[in-house]
């Protein structure tokens, strides 16, 4: 999966979890940019990403996420394993 496909998949997950009609994500998007993306919904999003993409993140890796770019990189790293 390339970066654009990953962002598209994340956009789908974010809109479902945050119950929105649409959300614009790019590599620089942070939780501060999206209303409703707080610590609780963050864990819901991560859980849905793991389920949808059939991957499992390490807690330490999740603690270092700062933006969508970091999440995309982590997803691609986990998909290689």
Secondary structure, 3 states (H helix, E strand, C coil): CCHHHHHHHHHHHHHHHCCCCCCCCCCCCCHHHCCCCCHHHHHHHHHHHHHHHCCCCCHHHHHCCCCHHHHHHHHHHHHHC
